[in-house]
Amino acid sequence: MNETCIICIPVKLADGQEFTHSFFEEVIKVHDVNDVYGKVSDAAQKAVLLVNRHLQKWKRYKSLWSYDKVSTCEKFITKNSTLSLYEEKFMFYNDIIENIKACSGYIDAGSIRLNLRPLLFTINFHSVEWKNTLGTLLDAWTKARMDEMKDKIDHLTVLVRQNIKGLERFKAIMQAISTIQRSNISAELDYLCYQQTYTILSMYGIYFPPENEAMSYQLEKDWKALLLSALYREQTLESTKDRFAGLTFSEINEFCDMLVIFLEKYEREGPGAVGEDLDLGIKLMDEYKVQFQELEERRIELVNAEMLFDIPLADYSDYLKAKSDFESMEVLYKLYKSLKYAREVWGKTLWANLNPQALVDGIDGFMKDYRKLPKNVRTIPVGLTLELKMKQFKNVVPLMVALKNEALRERHWRQLMVKTGIEFDMSPERFTLDNMFSMELHRYQDMAEEIINNAIKELSIEKGVKEIAEVWGAISFILFKHMKGIEDRGFIVGPTDEIMQVLDDNSMNLQSMAGSQFVGPFLPQVQKWEKSLANIGEVIDEWLSVQRKWLYLEGIFVGGDIRAQLPDEAKKFDDIDKAFRRIMLETAKKA
């Protein structure tokens, strides 16, 4: 391989790896070879760029095979596009097909020849597929519309040709004639559009059943025949029309009288006259909705009859205003139903698991929906009542949070139940927010706040009594061992200044509690502690007094000599000593 750039045969090394070698580095150092190598590389790069430039021109056809043809064409048809847009689509695909036919099968890009025949065949195939798919779906859509028009023509033909047997039959005939006359222009546009559709499909070579095109022209003949028949029948019914116009006028008057009675009852007993009882309003809405539907159907029927017989239009303004108010109330009661359902869901929450923020967020959402309603809807009585209820509910949430205060005891809940007249089970596993909602606390807010404030004041007294009990349960006297010489004479009480200070402070606190108007539930305990503290003070005073006398006497009668010299006094001392010990024991038991 010497003097060439061909890679040598790989050589296996001792470690099992392969080593390959070429003389490229040596050959490329030759100047002439290096020049030729550079020119060849430049030529190759230019050829690749030229090929890439040719290929970029064909990327515009990528969409032909990137989308599903049937689903895309169906979406286009559902948009009810005009016939001109369909023609533009057919023209677009047809232009692609013509351009592809004019293209050469080969293109030379420098030293590279590109074979375009497979690409041209694929583009042409997909273009034809797109055109045929859209054309087939357009034919199916047109056929469905033509079938509908044919059914309509057949139905109207039967109505126009039927015999007159009473007012209702006559109205049906006149209504059919009026419908034909009103629909004449739109029907003419429809069958001309169908005919033009098949003309376009034929122009672009798209297959469709020939009978479909024939049907589009037959529809034109059938509609014109129906129109002439309707005009002729209308002329023959002129005399009959006047007779039935009088009957219709009588029906309209009766209907107007019935509307007056209905509107009076609606204003007096309808869903807009329930005040704050919106639950009753919901029931009335269902009843009056049926009545309004029946009246509206009858009104439309009579309005059509008025136009058929050229009768002056009756005044339904009061009824239409009531109907508009009813439709506004439907929106408000729908919102109230949602609020009521939400309250039922919230009501199942246990009182112990109350999450006030969830309630506030929920009611804020309903109030936001309410504010989105038109002003004329919000200002009717039902709208104002609904707004008031939502505000009351929102204002009660802080009150419910306050009722979670630790100060409230069962007696306070009993007071609240007595005031509101609502009884419920206070068990934590059965006490739900529904019990709170049933109290309607917004009606008794001042009363509930008073109970809460009283409970807080009572809690402070309860805590004060409890603290006094804890203090005196932990207080102990300081005792010192008393020795007479080497004789152990027992214990004596040490200084009691701190105990007496606590005693005075607690006594003052108890006097303050006893004078409070909220002491009622704790008055027996306060009085008991006042008596106990007074007793403790007396015992301590007596104890210390006896102890001082005993120590004083014991100081006098020290030493055996004096005892021997004054046996009577010694006997008295022993008696006092025994008396002191007895008093100390009794006082301790009493304390």
URJO-V900580 format. One record per residue. RES is the residue in one small letter. SS is DSSP state (H for helix, E for strand, C for the rest). Layout:
res ss
RES SS
RES SS
This chain:
res ss
m C
n C
e C
t C
c C
i C
i C
c C
i C
p C
v E
k E
l C
a C
d C
g C
q C
e E
f E
t C
h C
s C
f C
f H
e H
e H
v H
i C
k C
v C
h H
d H
v H
n H
d H
v H
y H
g H
k H
v H
s H
d H
a H
a H
q H
k H
a H
v H
l H
l H
v H
n H
r H
h H
l H
q H
k C
w C
k H
r H
y H
k C
s H
l H
w H
s H
y C
d C
k H
v H
s H
t H
c H
e H
k H
f H
i H
t H
k C
n C
s C
t C
l H
s H
l H
y H
e H
e H
k H
f H
m H
f H
y H
n H
d H
i H
i H
e H
n H
i H
k H
a H
c C
s C
g C
y E
i E
d E
a E
g C
s C
i E
r E
l E
n E
l C
r H
p H
l H
l H
f H
t H
i H
n H
f H
h H
s H
v H
e H
w H
k H
n H
t H
l H
g H
t H
l H
l H
d H
a H
w H
t H
k H
a H
r H
m H
d H
e H
m H
k H
d H
k H
i H
d H
h H
l H
t H
v H
l H
v H
r H
q C
n C
i C
k C
g C
l H
e H
r H
f H
k H
a H
i H
m H
q H
a H
i H
s H
t H
i H
q H
r H
s C
n H
i H
s H
a H
e H
l H
d H
y H
l H
c H
y H
q H
q H
t H
y H
t H
i H
l H
s H
m H
y C
g C
i C
y C
f C
p C
p H
e H
n H
e H
a H
m H
s H
y H
q H
l H
e H
k H
d H
w H
k H
a H
l H
l H
l H
s H
a H
l H
y H
r H
e H
q H
t H
l C
e H
s H
t H
k H
d H
r H
f H
a H
g H
l H
t H
f H
s H
e H
i H
n H
e H
f H
c H
d H
m H
l H
v H
i H
f H
l H
e H
k H
y H
e H
r H
e H
g C
p H
g H
a H
v C
g C
e C
d C
l H
d H
l H
g H
i H
k H
l H
m H
d H
e H
y H
k H
v H
q H
f H
q H
e H
l H
e H
e H
r H
r H
i H
e H
l H
v H
n H
a H
e H
m H
l H
f H
d C
i C
p C
l C
a C
d C
y C
s H
d H
y H
l H
k H
a H
k H
s H
d H
f H
e H
s H
m H
e H
v H
l H
y H
k H
l H
y H
k H
s H
l H
k H
y H
a H
r H
e H
v H
w H
g H
k C
t C
l E
w H
a H
n H
l C
n C
p H
q H
a H
l H
v H
d H
g H
i H
d H
g H
f H
m H
k H
d H
y H
r H
k C
l C
p C
k H
n H
v H
r H
t C
i C
p H
v H
g H
l H
t H
l H
e H
l H
k H
m H
k H
q H
f H
k H
n H
v H
v H
p H
l H
m H
v H
a H
l C
k C
n C
e C
a C
l C
r C
e H
r H
h H
w H
r H
q H
l H
m H
v H
k H
t H
g C
i C
e C
f C
d C
m C
s C
p C
e C
r C
f C
t E
l H
d H
n H
m H
f H
s H
m H
e C
l H
h H
r H
y H
q H
d H
m H
a H
e H
e H
i H
i H
n H
n H
a H
i H
k H
e H
l H
s H
i H
e H
k H
g H
v H
k H
e H
i H
a H
e H
v H
w H
g H
a H
i C
s C
f C
i C
l E
f E
k E
h E
m E
k E
g C
i C
e E
d E
r E
g E
f E
i E
v E
g C
p C
t C
d H
e H
i H
m H
q H
v H
l H
d H
d H
n H
s H
m H
n H
l H
q H
s H
m H
a H
g C
s C
q C
f C
v C
g H
p H
f H
l H
p H
q H
v H
q H
k H
w H
e H
k H
s H
l H
a H
n H
i H
g H
e H
v H
i H
d H
e H
w H
l H
s H
v H
q H
r H
k H
w H
l H
y H
l H
e H
g H
i H
f C
v C
g C
g H
d H
i H
r H
a H
q H
l C
p H
d H
e H
a H
k H
k H
f H
d H
d H
i H
d H
k H
a H
f H
r H
r H
i H
m H
l H
e H
t H
a H
k H
k H
a C
